[in-house]
Amino acid sequence: MKPTHISLSPAVSGDATDCVALRGRTRENAVSEARLRELGITAGSWGADIASGVLPGYVCRAEGLLAGYCFGDARTGEVVVLALLPEYEGIGIGRRLLEQMVQHLRSLGHGRLFLGCSADPAVRSYGFYRHLGWRATGETDALGDQVLELLMPEGQ
């Protein structure tokens, strides 16, 4: 069933707890709260990074509940994470969240955006990003994912 009330808004530090919980409930590439903690990511550290402006993001609420989010690194232009609950896939929320993040990172002066993505064509993200114009760089990140980039056209 398609939700009737969907809203996107800039993330605030208070969203971090819900974001950590949602990250473990995605269909592909779920990361548990325990694993995030091992990586040094907690609701407290995530919230502090949002508050400081280092980790800007956008959240989507459907019927008032967190359905997904997208965050980027203001310093580097990396799209750090795009996560969506399975029941909200396929209705344009992920694309809308990513578009908001791309616009925000570009407004900060980044002409090249990048992200890590699975190299497996069977994984949803593989086709999703490529369909939206992201291109493989031939590089692999520290997690073994392909690095994709989105370049700002000259003069824009």
N, C-alpha and C positions, 0 to 999 in steps of 0.2 A: 504494500500500500504506500503510495506516494504521500509524504507529509504535506500538510496544507500550509504550515507556517514555517518558513526557513529564513533565517537572518544571518548575515555575515557582519562581523565587527572586528575592529582591532583587538588583539589579545591584551589582557591586563594581567598583572602578576597573580591575581586571585584565580585565574584560569589554570594555573600550572598543576594543581592537584588533580583536576579532572583530565588534563592532558596526559599526565603520567598514567592514570588508570586506563584511559582509552587506548594508549599505545600498545598495551598488551592484548587488546581485543580486536585488532585488525585481522583481515583475512590472510594476507600475505605479509611476511616480514614483521610479524608481531614481536614486540620486545617487552618482556615482563618488567614489573616494577623492580624486582630483585636484580635483574640484569642491568637495568638502567642505573641502579645504585652502584653496581660493580664498576660501571663506566664513569661514575662520579656525577651522575645526573639524578637529582632528587627534586621533589616539588619545590623545596626551598631554593636550590641553586637555579632551577628553571625560572622560578618567579623573580629572583634577583636579576637574572639576565634580561628578562622582559622589562622590568622596572628601569634598568639602566639604559635601555635602548640598544644593547648589544644584540639581542635576539628579538627583533620585531616579528610579529605574527598576526594571523587572522584566524578567528574561530568561526565555526558554523554551528548554530543552534537550530534544531528542528523540534518544534513543539516545546521549546524552552530547554531541551537537553542537548549537551554537547554531542554533535554528530561527526565532527572532524575539525582539522586544523592544518595550517601550513606556517612554518617558521623559517626565517632566513638569518644569515649572519651579516649584520650591518657593516662589518669591517671588510669582509672578503667578497661578498656577493654570492655566497653559497646558499642554495635552498637546502636547508638542513633536514627538514622532515615535512612530508605531506602524509597525513594519516586520516583515514575515514572508516567509520564502522561499516561492516559489510551491507547492512540493510539500507545504506544511503549511497551505495555505488550505482553508477549507471544513470544518474539523473542530473549530472552536470555540476555537482557540488565540488568535487575535486578540481575540476577545470577552473571554476570560479575562484576557489581559494588560491590556486596557483597563479592565476592572472593577477589577483590582488597583491600577492607577494612579489611577483615580477615587477609590477608597476612601482611598488614601494622601493624595492632595491634599485631600480633604475632612477627613481627620484633622488636617491642618495649618491648618484653619479657613477654607478657601475654599468659599464658598457658590455661586460662579459659576465654572465651568470653561469653557475655550474652546480652540479649535483651528482651524487652517486646513485647508480641504478643497476639492478640485476642484469647480467649478461644473458640470462635465460629467456628466449622469446616466449616461453610458455607462461611467464610471470606477467601479470596485468600491467605493471608499471613499464615494462619494456616497450610495449606498443603505445601506451598512453603518452609518454613524454615525446617519443619520436613523432607521433601524429601531430603534436603541438609545436613541432619545429626544433626540438632539441636534437643535437647531433653528437655522436660519439667522438671523443678526442683521441682515442687510442691509448689513453691512460687508464690505470686502475688505482682506486683509492686504498687506504689502509685496511678497509673491511673486505677488499676483494671485489668491489663493485666497479662497473665501468663508470668513467667520468663522462658525463654529457655536458654540453655547453649550449647556451643560447646567446647569440651575439646581437648587439644592438646595431641595426643598419646605420651606415654613415649618414650624418646629417640629421639624425633624429635625437 
